[in-house]
Amino acid sequence: MLKNLLLKLFLLVFTFFTSYLLLVKQSKGDIFFTFPSIEITDKYNVIIVITIVQKILYKE
């Protein structure tokens, strides 16, 4: 239960962080940042990642 809650909290923070980063980079006209092994250069890929994270969050 606690582990599940922590995972959801992490994913929520990650989602907001990703969204914030996207907005900051978008305002500079340069969307580019790295995940552990994935390079995301396209805002639509970022939106897909955020959508997947949200689906995981609200899966239950």
LUMTORRO-376895 format. One line per field, with one value per atom (N, C-alpha, C, O): residue in one letter; atom name; z, y, x; residue number from 1. Coordinates in Angstrom, 3 decimals, always signed. Layout:
N
resn	c(a, ...);
name	c(CA, ...);
up	c(Z, ...);
north	c(Y, ...);
east	c(X, ...);
resi	c(NUM, ...);
***
This chain:
60
resn	c(m, m, m, m, l, l, l, l, k, k, k, k, n, n, n, n, l, l, l, l, l, l, l, l, l, l, l, l, k, k, k, k, l, l, l, l, f, f, f, f, l, l, l, l, l, l, l, l, v, v, v, v, f, f, f, f, t, t, t, t, f, f, f, f, f, f, f, f, t, t, t, t, s, s, s, s, y, y, y, y, l, l, l, l, l, l, l, l, l, l, l, l, v, v, v, v, k, k, k, k, q, q, q, q, s, s, s, s, k, k, k, k, g, g, g, g, d, d, d, d, i, i, i, i, f, f, f, f, f, f, f, f, t, t, t, t, f, f, f, f, p, p, p, p, s, s, s, s, i, i, i, i, e, e, e, e, i, i, i, i, t, t, t, t, d, d, d, d, k, k, k, k, y, y, y, y, n, n, n, n, v, v, v, v, i, i, i, i, i, i, i, i, v, v, v, v, i, i, i, i, t, t, t, t, i, i, i, i, v, v, v, v, q, q, q, q, k, k, k, k, i, i, i, i, l, l, l, l, y, y, y, y, k, k, k, k, e, e, e, e);
name	c(N, CA, C, O, N, CA, C, O, N, CA, C, O, N, CA, C, O, N, CA, C, O, N, CA, C, O, N, CA, C, O, N, CA, C, O, N, CA, C, O, N, CA, C, O, N, CA, C, O, N, CA, C, O, N, CA, C, O, N, CA, C, O, N, CA, C, O, N, CA, C, O, N, CA, C, O, N, CA, C, O, N, CA, C, O, N, CA, C, O, N, CA, C, O, N, CA, C, O, N, CA, C, O, N, CA, C, O, N, CA, C, O, N, CA, C, O, N, CA, C, O, N, CA, C, O, N, CA, C, O, N, CA, C, O, N, CA, C, O, N, CA, C, O, N, CA, C, O, N, CA, C, O, N, CA, C, O, N, CA, C, O, N, CA, C, O, N, CA, C, O, N, CA, C, O, N, CA, C, O, N, CA, C, O, N, CA, C, O, N, CA, C, O, N, CA, C, O, N, CA, C, O, N, CA, C, O, N, CA, C, O, N, CA, C, O, N, CA, C, O, N, CA, C, O, N, CA, C, O, N, CA, C, O, N, CA, C, O, N, CA, C, O, N, CA, C, O, N, CA, C, O, N, CA, C, O, N, CA, C, O, N, CA, C, O, N, CA, C, O);
up	c(+0.000, +0.000, +0.000, -0.839, +0.947, +1.042, -0.198, -0.741, -0.622, -1.806, -3.034, -3.849, -3.135, -4.232, -4.199, -5.228, -3.000, -2.812, -3.196, -3.860, -2.770, -3.097, -4.606, -5.167, -5.254, -6.701, -7.397, -8.329, -6.948, -7.532, -7.314, -8.216, -6.124, -5.807, -6.712, -7.252, -6.864, -7.739, -9.173, -9.820, -9.666, -11.038, -11.218, -12.264, -10.192, -10.253, -10.332, -11.161, -9.469, -9.467, -10.807, -11.392, -11.281, -12.563, -13.693, -14.574, -13.663, -14.695, -14.683, -15.734, -13.494, -13.390, -13.823, -14.514, -13.411, -13.778, -15.295, -15.889, -15.906, -17.360, -18.064, -19.030, -17.572, -18.150, -18.029, -18.975, -16.851, -16.597, -17.525, -18.128, -17.627, -18.490, -19.948, -20.670, -20.358, -21.715, -21.961, -23.007, -21.003, -21.149, -21.218, -22.046, -20.342, -20.323, -21.647, -22.246, -22.096, -23.337, -24.530, -25.470, -24.483, -25.583, -25.725, -26.838, -24.589, -24.617, -25.222, -25.756, -25.132, -25.734, -27.156, -27.835, -27.602, -28.955, -29.135, -30.255, -28.041, -28.128, -27.171, -25.972, -27.715, -26.864, -26.945, -27.932, -25.897, -25.866, -24.448, -23.787, -23.988, -22.710, -22.707, -23.548, -21.764, -21.785, -20.598, -19.478, -20.853, -19.813, -19.638, -20.402, -18.653, -18.440, -19.727, -19.897, -20.630, -21.849, -23.111, -24.215, -22.938, -24.097, -24.320, -23.377, -25.539, -25.873, -26.505, -27.472, -25.952, -26.486, -27.117, -26.437, -28.405, -29.115, -29.678, -30.301, -29.460, -30.061, -28.978, -28.161, -28.970, -27.900, -27.894, -26.842, -29.039, -29.070, -28.355, -27.713, -28.461, -27.698, -26.201, -25.431, -25.800, -24.389, -23.929, -22.851, -24.745, -24.410, -24.289, -23.397, -25.176, -25.108, -23.795, -23.125, -23.429, -22.170, -20.981, -20.091, -20.968, -19.876, -19.819, -18.738, -20.985, -21.042, -20.483, -19.738, -20.837, -20.322, -18.802, -18.096, -18.305, -16.858, -16.157, -15.113, -16.751, -16.155, -16.185, -15.250, -17.249, -17.325, -16.224, -15.622, -15.969, -14.880, -13.537, -12.667, -13.391, -12.140, -11.813, -10.671, -12.820, -12.580, -13.032, -13.295, -13.117, -13.587, -12.680, -13.146, -11.373, -10.420, -10.435, -9.689);
north	c(-1.205, +0.000, +1.259, +2.144, +1.323, +2.488, +2.581, +3.662, +1.424, +1.381, +1.904, +2.651, +1.495, +1.928, +3.441, +4.115, +3.952, +5.388, +6.186, +7.219, +5.692, +6.353, +6.355, +7.343, +5.238, +5.148, +6.170, +6.846, +6.280, +7.250, +8.675, +9.509, +8.952, +10.276, +10.611, +11.712, +9.640, +9.826, +10.110, +11.018, +9.331, +9.507, +10.864, +11.499, +11.302, +12.593, +13.720, +14.622, +13.664, +14.663, +14.637, +15.679, +13.423, +13.252, +13.876, +14.532, +13.669, +14.223, +15.744, +16.372, +16.340, +17.800, +18.347, +19.363, +17.669, +18.073, +18.041, +18.958, +16.965, +16.814, +17.918, +18.510, +18.191, +19.247, +20.609, +21.395, +20.870, +22.134, +22.282, +23.334, +21.211, +21.221, +21.471, +22.219, +20.830, +21.018, +22.474, +23.032, +23.087, +24.490, +25.419, +26.329, +25.188, +26.018, +25.903, +26.908, +24.660, +24.444, +24.991, +25.536, +24.839, +25.294, +26.815, +27.341, +27.516, +28.969, +29.448, +30.554, +28.602, +28.954, +28.410, +28.604, +27.721, +27.187, +25.994, +25.677, +25.330, +24.203, +23.103, +23.156, +22.114, +21.026, +19.892, +19.158, +19.767, +18.696, +18.422, +19.302, +17.227, +16.803, +15.287, +14.625, +14.752, +13.312, +12.611, +13.121, +11.440, +10.513, +9.580, +9.668, +8.687, +7.802, +7.211, +7.184, +6.740, +6.152, +6.639, +6.188, +7.564, +8.006, +9.489, +10.278, +9.864, +11.279, +11.681, +11.068, +12.714, +13.168, +14.537, +15.500, +14.613, +15.858, +16.403, +17.464, +15.682, +16.067, +16.201, +15.298, +17.317, +17.554, +16.515, +16.242, +15.935, +14.924, +13.651, +12.987, +13.310, +12.172, +12.433, +11.534, +13.654, +14.029, +13.889, +13.355, +14.367, +14.267, +12.805, +12.448, +11.955, +10.514, +9.943, +9.175, +10.313, +9.833, +10.264, +9.462, +11.535, +12.049, +11.290, +10.946, +11.034, +10.285, +8.883, +8.403, +8.221, +6.874, +6.910, +6.055, +7.912, +8.049, +8.236, +7.636, +9.086, +9.320, +8.056, +7.798, +7.270, +6.004, +5.048, +4.344, +5.033, +4.206, +4.714, +3.931, +6.048, +6.658, +6.264, +5.932, +6.302, +6.093, +4.720, +4.503, +3.807, +2.450, +1.701, +0.932, +1.941, +1.148, +1.515, +0.935);
east	c(+0.836, +0.000, +0.873, +0.706, +1.798, +2.683, +3.584, +3.815, +4.081, +4.939, +4.181, +4.721, +2.931, +2.075, +1.863, +1.912, +1.629, +1.408, +2.659, +2.571, +3.816, +5.077, +5.325, +5.800, +4.998, +5.153, +4.264, +4.699, +3.031, +2.101, +2.584, +2.502, +3.086, +3.602, +4.793, +4.888, +5.697, +6.858, +6.420, +6.943, +5.457, +4.981, +4.306, +4.441, +3.579, +2.911, +3.939, +3.816, +4.950, +6.029, +6.764, +7.057, +7.053, +7.726, +6.914, +7.469, +5.600, +4.719, +4.749, +4.874, +4.635, +4.673, +6.032, +6.109, +7.101, +8.454, +8.630, +9.196, +8.133, +8.227, +7.450, +7.931, +6.242, +5.408, +6.087, +6.106, +6.642, +7.340, +8.537, +8.750, +9.310, +10.483, +10.083, +10.743, +8.994, +8.475, +8.107, +8.436, +7.428, +7.016, +8.217, +8.258, +9.200, +10.410, +11.163, +11.546, +11.371, +12.104, +11.315, +11.895, +9.985, +9.143, +9.222, +9.229, +9.279, +9.347, +10.667, +10.751, +11.698, +12.987, +13.088, +14.096, +12.024, +11.987, +12.897, +13.297, +13.227, +14.147, +13.694, +13.968, +13.001, +12.524, +13.531, +13.591, +14.313, +15.309, +15.765, +16.317, +15.541, +16.111, +16.174, +15.565, +16.910, +17.133, +16.516, +16.534, +15.973, +15.580, +16.766, +17.727, +16.727, +17.875, +18.456, +19.675, +17.599, +18.154, +17.445, +17.748, +16.499, +15.713, +15.966, +15.913, +16.235, +16.323, +15.005, +14.551, +14.400, +13.115, +13.321, +13.677, +13.096, +13.326, +12.020, +12.002, +10.938, +9.672, +8.615, +8.438, +7.919, +6.936, +5.822, +5.243, +5.514, +4.453, +4.891, +4.077, +6.160, +6.699, +6.578, +6.240, +6.854, +6.746, +5.304, +5.041, +4.369, +2.944, +2.537, +1.767, +3.047, +2.768, +3.302, +2.611, +4.518, +5.111, +4.258, +3.978, +3.845, +3.013, +1.685, +1.207, +1.096, -0.164, +0.009, -0.845, +1.107, +1.396, +1.545, +1.011, +2.279, +2.473, +1.128, +0.872, +0.262, -1.056, -1.909, -2.667, -1.792, -2.529, -2.070, -2.881, -0.754, -0.217, -0.754, -1.136, -0.773, -1.245, -2.679, -2.998, -3.534, -4.968, -5.437, -6.620, -4.495, -4.771, -5.743, -6.584, -5.609, -6.398, -7.871, -8.659);
resi	c(1, 1, 1, 1, 2, 2, 2, 2, 3, 3, 3, 3, 4, 4, 4, 4, 5, 5, 5, 5, 6, 6, 6, 6, 7, 7, 7, 7, 8, 8, 8, 8, 9, 9, 9, 9, 10, 10, 10, 10, 11, 11, 11, 11, 12, 12, 12, 12, 13, 13, 13, 13, 14, 14, 14, 14, 15, 15, 15, 15, 16, 16, 16, 16, 17, 17, 17, 17, 18, 18, 18, 18, 19, 19, 19, 19, 20, 20, 20, 20, 21, 21, 21, 21, 22, 22, 22, 22, 23, 23, 23, 23, 24, 24, 24, 24, 25, 25, 25, 25, 26, 26, 26, 26, 27, 27, 27, 27, 28, 28, 28, 28, 29, 29, 29, 29, 30, 30, 30, 30, 31, 31, 31, 31, 32, 32, 32, 32, 33, 33, 33, 33, 34, 34, 34, 34, 35, 35, 35, 35, 36, 36, 36, 36, 37, 37, 37, 37, 38, 38, 38, 38, 39, 39, 39, 39, 40, 40, 40, 40, 41, 41, 41, 41, 42, 42, 42, 42, 43, 43, 43, 43, 44, 44, 44, 44, 45, 45, 45, 45, 46, 46, 46, 46, 47, 47, 47, 47, 48, 48, 48, 48, 49, 49, 49, 49, 50, 50, 50, 50, 51, 51, 51, 51, 52, 52, 52, 52, 53, 53, 53, 53, 54, 54, 54, 54, 55, 55, 55, 55, 56, 56, 56, 56, 57, 57, 57, 57, 58, 58, 58, 58, 59, 59, 59, 59, 60, 60, 60, 60);
***
